[in-house]
């Protein structure tokens, strides 16, 4: 028999005033990619003003929209509370799942941009891709799509394309913060 005293309350997001029960904990690849990103952010930001957060910390944008991103960076410490983040993080990462993709690419993306999130990442662990969006006057514009390519694809590229494909992802909040795709997708293939 399950001891309900130790069970977690259901995780919910509020999107345009409607409450959505989030699916059970993410599957392996999703969880691993989100964990890796939060770990990378935390390592770089140690001792800096900005802080990294992982999955589980709610973001209260307004009375109609409360989200739980997979990872984020918050530079304005005045919006950090014990119960969550009250305002716009600076960078938000959503790892896409079939059940959340519509909201992550739609309403959540619009609301994050309107609230002032500066950078938004959509991560697809199965494809080993990261789409990076920058905020342009209250809406997100695609900046770049990054991917890990197999050896055959790399061989078919020009030297210039190959060099670009092997670059990391620059985080716009810092001039010297570049995230390796290999580090983001480290060990995601363990999950079959």
C-alpha positions in Angstrom: 0.0 0.0 0.0 1.3 3.5 -0.9 2.0 5.8 1.9 0.3 9.0 0.7 2.1 11.1 3.4 5.2 10.8 1.2 3.6 11.1 -2.2 4.3 14.2 -4.3 1.4 16.6 -5.0 0.5 16.6 -8.7 2.5 19.0 -10.9 0.3 21.5 -12.7 0.9 24.4 -15.1 -1.6 27.2 -15.7 -1.8 28.2 -19.3 -4.0 31.2 -20.2 -6.1 30.6 -17.1 -6.6 26.9 -17.6 -4.9 24.4 -15.3 -3.1 21.4 -16.9 -2.0 18.4 -15.0 1.5 17.7 -16.1 2.3 14.1 -17.1 4.2 11.9 -14.7 7.9 12.6 -14.4 9.7 12.9 -17.7 11.1 9.9 -19.5 14.8 9.1 -19.4 16.1 11.0 -22.4 14.1 14.1 -21.5 15.2 13.9 -17.8 18.8 13.4 -18.7 19.0 16.3 -21.1 17.3 18.7 -18.7 19.5 17.5 -15.9 22.6 18.0 -18.0 21.6 21.5 -19.0 20.8 22.6 -15.4 24.1 21.1 -14.3 26.0 23.0 -17.0 24.3 26.2 -16.1 24.9 25.7 -12.4 28.6 25.0 -13.0 29.2 28.2 -15.0 27.1 30.5 -12.8 28.7 29.5 -9.5 29.7 32.8 -7.8 27.9 35.0 -10.4 24.8 37.1 -9.9 22.6 34.9 -12.1 21.3 31.6 -10.8 20.4 28.3 -12.4 17.3 26.3 -11.6 16.2 22.9 -12.7 12.9 21.2 -13.3 10.4 21.7 -10.5 10.7 25.4 -9.8 7.5 27.2 -10.9 7.5 30.5 -12.8 4.6 32.8 -12.0 4.4 35.1 -15.0 1.0 36.5 -14.1 -2.4 35.3 -12.7 -3.1 33.3 -15.9 0.2 31.7 -16.6 2.3 29.6 -14.3 4.9 27.3 -15.9 7.5 24.7 -14.7 10.4 24.9 -17.2 13.0 22.1 -17.5 15.8 24.6 -16.7 16.3 28.3 -16.5 18.6 31.1 -15.6 17.4 34.0 -13.4 19.6 37.1 -13.0 17.2 39.4 -11.1 17.3 37.9 -7.6 14.4 40.1 -6.4 12.0 37.8 -8.3 13.2 34.6 -6.5 11.0 33.4 -3.7 10.8 30.1 -1.8 7.6 29.2 -3.7 9.0 30.0 -7.1 10.1 32.7 -9.6 7.7 35.7 -9.7 8.5 37.3 -13.1 10.4 36.5 -16.2 13.6 34.4 -16.0 16.4 35.5 -18.4 16.7 32.2 -20.2 14.2 29.3 -20.3 14.8 25.8 -21.5 11.9 23.5 -22.4 12.8 19.9 -23.4 10.1 18.8 -25.8 7.8 15.9 -25.2 4.9 14.8 -27.4 2.4 15.8 -24.6 3.9 19.3 -24.1 5.2 20.3 -27.5 2.1 22.2 -28.6 2.2 24.4 -25.5 6.0 24.8 -25.5 6.0 26.0 -29.1 2.7 27.9 -28.7 1.2 29.7 -25.7 4.1 29.2 -23.4 6.5 30.6 -26.0 4.3 33.6 -26.6 3.9 34.4 -22.9 7.5 33.9 -22.0 8.4 36.4 -24.8 5.8 38.9 -23.8 6.9 38.7 -20.2 10.5 39.6 -21.2 12.4 36.3 -21.3 15.5 37.1 -23.3 16.4 33.6 -24.6 14.4 30.5 -25.1 15.7 27.0 -25.9 13.6 24.1 -27.3 15.5 20.8 -26.9 14.7 17.6 -28.7 16.8 14.8 -27.1 15.7 12.1 -29.6 17.1 14.3 -32.5 19.9 15.9 -30.4 18.8 19.3 -31.5 18.5 22.7 -29.7 16.6 25.6 -31.2 17.6 28.9 -29.7 15.3 31.9 -29.9 16.0 35.5 -28.9 13.4 38.0 -27.8 12.8 40.7 -30.4 10.4 43.3 -29.1 8.2 40.9 -27.2 8.2 37.9 -29.5 10.8 35.2 -30.1 12.7 34.9 -33.3 14.8 31.9 -34.2 18.5 32.7 -33.8 20.0 29.3 -34.6 19.3 25.5 -34.6 22.1 23.4 -33.3 22.4 19.7 -33.8 24.8 16.8 -33.3 25.5 15.2 -36.7 26.6 11.7 -37.4 29.9 11.0 -39.2 28.2 10.6 -42.6 26.4 13.9 -42.4 29.6 15.6 -41.3 31.5 14.1 -44.3 28.9 15.5 -46.7 29.3 19.1 -45.4 31.7 21.7 -46.6 34.6 22.7 -44.3 32.7 25.8 -43.3 29.5 23.9 -42.6 31.4 21.3 -40.6 33.2 23.9 -38.5 29.9 25.7 -37.7 28.1 22.4 -36.9 30.7 21.6 -34.3 30.5 24.9 -32.5 28.8 25.1 -29.1 25.8 27.2 -28.2 26.7 30.7 -27.0 24.5 31.9 -24.1 23.6 35.5 -24.8 23.7 36.5 -21.2 27.5 36.2 -21.0 30.2 36.8 -23.6 32.2 33.7 -22.6 29.5 31.2 -21.9 29.3 28.5 -24.6 27.5 25.2 -24.0 28.7 22.0 -25.8 26.1 19.9 -27.5 28.0 16.8 -26.4 27.6 17.9 -22.8 23.8 18.6 -23.2 23.2 15.1 -24.7 25.7 13.2 -22.6 24.3 9.8 -21.8 20.9 10.3 -23.4 21.5 7.3 -25.5 21.6 5.1 -22.4 17.8 5.3 -22.4 16.2 2.9 -25.0 
